[in-house]
Protein backbone atom coordinates (compact mmCIF):
# COMPACT_ATOMS: atom_id res chain seq x y z
CA UNK A 1 0.00 0.00 0.00
CA UNK A 2 1.37 3.42 -0.86
CA UNK A 3 2.36 5.70 1.97
CA UNK A 4 0.34 8.91 2.04
CA UNK A 5 2.85 10.76 4.23
CA UNK A 6 0.72 10.94 7.39
CA UNK A 7 2.19 9.61 10.64
CA UNK A 8 3.41 6.29 9.28
CA UNK A 9 0.01 4.77 8.44
CA UNK A 10 -0.98 3.86 4.91
CA UNK A 11 -4.44 3.77 3.42
CA UNK A 12 -5.79 0.99 1.24
CA UNK A 13 -6.24 1.86 -2.45
CA UNK A 14 -9.41 3.79 -3.17
CA UNK A 15 -12.38 2.97 -5.38
CA UNK A 16 -12.87 5.96 -7.65
CA UNK A 17 -14.95 4.87 -10.65
CA UNK A 18 -18.74 4.63 -10.61
CA UNK A 19 -18.57 1.17 -12.21
CA UNK A 20 -16.56 -0.11 -9.23
CA UNK A 21 -19.05 1.36 -6.73
CA UNK A 22 -21.97 -0.21 -8.61
CA UNK A 23 -20.22 -3.58 -8.69
CA UNK A 24 -19.80 -3.55 -4.90
CA UNK A 25 -23.57 -3.00 -4.48
CA UNK A 26 -24.06 -6.62 -5.61
CA UNK A 27 -22.08 -7.85 -2.60
CA UNK A 28 -22.86 -8.37 1.06
CA UNK A 29 -24.46 -5.54 3.05
CA UNK A 30 -23.55 -4.94 6.69
CA UNK A 31 -25.92 -2.43 8.24
CA UNK A 32 -25.12 -0.43 11.31
CA UNK A 33 -26.32 2.62 13.19
CA UNK A 34 -23.51 4.87 11.94
CA UNK A 35 -22.93 3.58 8.42
CA UNK A 36 -23.78 0.94 5.84
CA UNK A 37 -20.92 -1.20 4.61
CA UNK A 38 -21.07 -3.06 1.31
CA UNK A 39 -18.46 -5.78 0.72
CA UNK A 40 -17.70 -7.57 -2.54
CA UNK A 41 -15.33 -10.52 -2.86
CA UNK A 42 -13.48 -9.95 -6.15
CA UNK A 43 -12.07 -13.47 -6.19
CA UNK A 44 -8.41 -12.48 -6.40
CA UNK A 45 -5.66 -11.91 -3.84
CA UNK A 46 -4.83 -8.28 -4.66
CA UNK A 47 -4.93 -5.65 -1.94
CA UNK A 48 -8.33 -4.56 -0.62
CA UNK A 49 -9.88 -1.36 -1.95
CA UNK A 50 -12.21 1.05 -0.19
CA UNK A 51 -14.67 3.71 -1.32
CA UNK A 52 -16.64 6.29 0.67
CA UNK A 53 -20.09 7.69 -0.04
CA UNK A 54 -22.21 10.20 1.85
CA UNK A 55 -25.61 11.04 0.38
CA UNK A 56 -27.20 14.48 0.22
CA UNK A 57 -29.76 13.35 2.80
CA UNK A 58 -26.99 13.68 5.40
CA UNK A 59 -26.64 17.43 4.94
CA UNK A 60 -24.89 20.12 2.98
CA UNK A 61 -21.42 19.77 1.48
CA UNK A 62 -19.65 20.83 4.68
CA UNK A 63 -21.40 18.16 6.76
CA UNK A 64 -20.91 15.46 4.12
CA UNK A 65 -17.20 16.23 3.86
CA UNK A 66 -16.78 16.10 7.64
CA UNK A 67 -18.45 12.66 7.70
CA UNK A 68 -16.26 11.46 4.83
CA UNK A 69 -13.05 12.77 6.43
CA UNK A 70 -13.81 11.03 9.74
CA UNK A 71 -14.46 7.75 7.94
CA UNK A 72 -11.27 8.02 5.90
CA UNK A 73 -9.17 8.72 8.98
CA UNK A 74 -10.75 5.87 10.94
CA UNK A 75 -9.99 3.46 8.10
CA UNK A 76 -6.44 4.76 7.72
CA UNK A 77 -5.51 4.63 11.40
CA UNK A 78 -7.50 1.68 12.73
CA UNK A 79 -9.38 -0.45 10.23
CA UNK A 80 -7.09 -0.85 7.21
CA UNK A 81 -5.36 -3.84 8.83
CA UNK A 82 -8.70 -5.63 9.25
CA UNK A 83 -9.47 -5.56 5.52
CA UNK A 84 -9.19 -8.86 3.67
CA UNK A 85 -7.18 -9.06 0.42
CA UNK A 86 -9.34 -9.57 -2.65
CA UNK A 87 -12.30 -7.58 -1.32
CA UNK A 88 -13.78 -4.19 -2.12
CA UNK A 89 -15.47 -2.15 0.60
CA UNK A 90 -17.87 0.76 0.18
CA UNK A 91 -18.80 2.68 3.32
CA UNK A 92 -21.94 4.81 3.18
CA UNK A 93 -21.73 7.32 6.04
CA UNK A 94 -24.56 8.70 8.12
CA UNK A 95 -24.73 11.96 10.05
CA UNK A 96 -24.58 10.15 13.41
CA UNK A 97 -20.84 9.68 12.78
CA UNK A 98 -20.32 13.29 13.82
CA UNK A 99 -21.94 12.71 17.23
CA UNK A 100 -19.80 9.80 18.47
CA UNK A 101 -16.26 9.68 19.80
CA UNK A 102 -13.62 8.90 17.19
CA UNK A 103 -12.44 5.82 19.13
CA UNK A 104 -15.97 4.41 19.14
CA UNK A 105 -16.22 4.99 15.38
CA UNK A 106 -12.91 3.22 14.80
CA UNK A 107 -13.96 0.21 16.90
CA UNK A 108 -17.33 -0.04 15.13
CA UNK A 109 -15.67 0.23 11.73
CA UNK A 110 -13.11 -2.49 12.52
CA UNK A 111 -15.87 -4.73 13.84
CA UNK A 112 -18.00 -4.33 10.70
CA UNK A 113 -15.01 -4.90 8.41
CA UNK A 114 -14.21 -8.15 10.19
CA UNK A 115 -17.88 -9.12 9.78
CA UNK A 116 -18.69 -9.57 13.46
CA UNK A 117 -21.79 -8.24 15.11
N, C-alpha and C positions, 0 to 999 in steps of 0.2 A: 504494500500500500504506500502511496506517495506521502511524503511528509509535507504538511501544510505550514510548517514553521511555527506552530503554536505549542509551547510548553512540552515538547517531546511526544505528544500523542498524534496518531495519524487517523484520518477518517477513511472509511471504506469508499470505494468509487461511487459516484452518484449516477442515478438514473436521470436523464435529461430529456429524452425524446418521448413524445406523446404515445407512440407505438409501444414503448417499453412499459409505460404506466398502464396502458390498456391491457397489455398482456398479463400484468400482475393481478389485475382485477379478477382473472379466471382462477386464481389460486385460493388458498385458505384465508379465511377472515378471522381475526382475533379481536373481538370487541372489548372495549374497556371504557371506564368513565371519562378518561382524559383524552383518549385517542382511539382510532381504529387502525389496526395493523393488517395489511394484506401481505401474504407471503406466497411466493411462487418458487417451486423447485424447478430449476432450469435443466437439471439432469446432467450437469457437467461438474468439474471440480475447480472451476475458476473462482476468484475471490468474490465474496458477496457484494451486492450493490444495494444502495438505499436511495429512496426518493421521498420528498416531503411535499405534502399538499395541505393547504388550509383554505377552506371555501369562504366565499364572501358572506355566508351566513354568520361567520365568527365575528366579523366587524370590518372596520375600514382598513386601509392598507397598513397603517401604523400598527394596529393590533395584530393583524395577520403576520406581519413581519416579526413582531416580538415573539409570537407563538412559534414561528418557524425557526427563529434563532435559538430559542430555548431547546427545541427538539434537536437541532443540529449539534449543539454543544453537549447535550446529554448523550447522544450517540457517540460523539467523538471521545468524550472523557470516560464514559462508563460502559456503554453497551456494544461498542464495536467488536470487542473480544468475544461476545456471546453469539455473534452472527455466524451461521454455518456456511462454509464454502458451497458454491453452486446454487445459492438462493438469492432471490431479489426480494427486497422489503420496501413497501410503500407505507408511510406513516401519515395518516390524515389527522391533523391536530384539531383540538377543540379549545374553546376559550378558557375552560377550567384549568388549563395548563398554567395560566398566569396567576392562579390563586393558590397553588400549592408550592411547598418548599422544593428547591431544585433537587435535593437529595432524594425526596420522595418520588419525584418524576423519574430520576435516574434508576431507582430501584424498580419502579413499575415498568419502565421501558425494558430493562434487562430481563425481567420476569416474562414479559410478553414475547420478547424475542426468543427466549428459550422454550416458550410454548407451555409454560406452567401456569396454573391458575392461582 
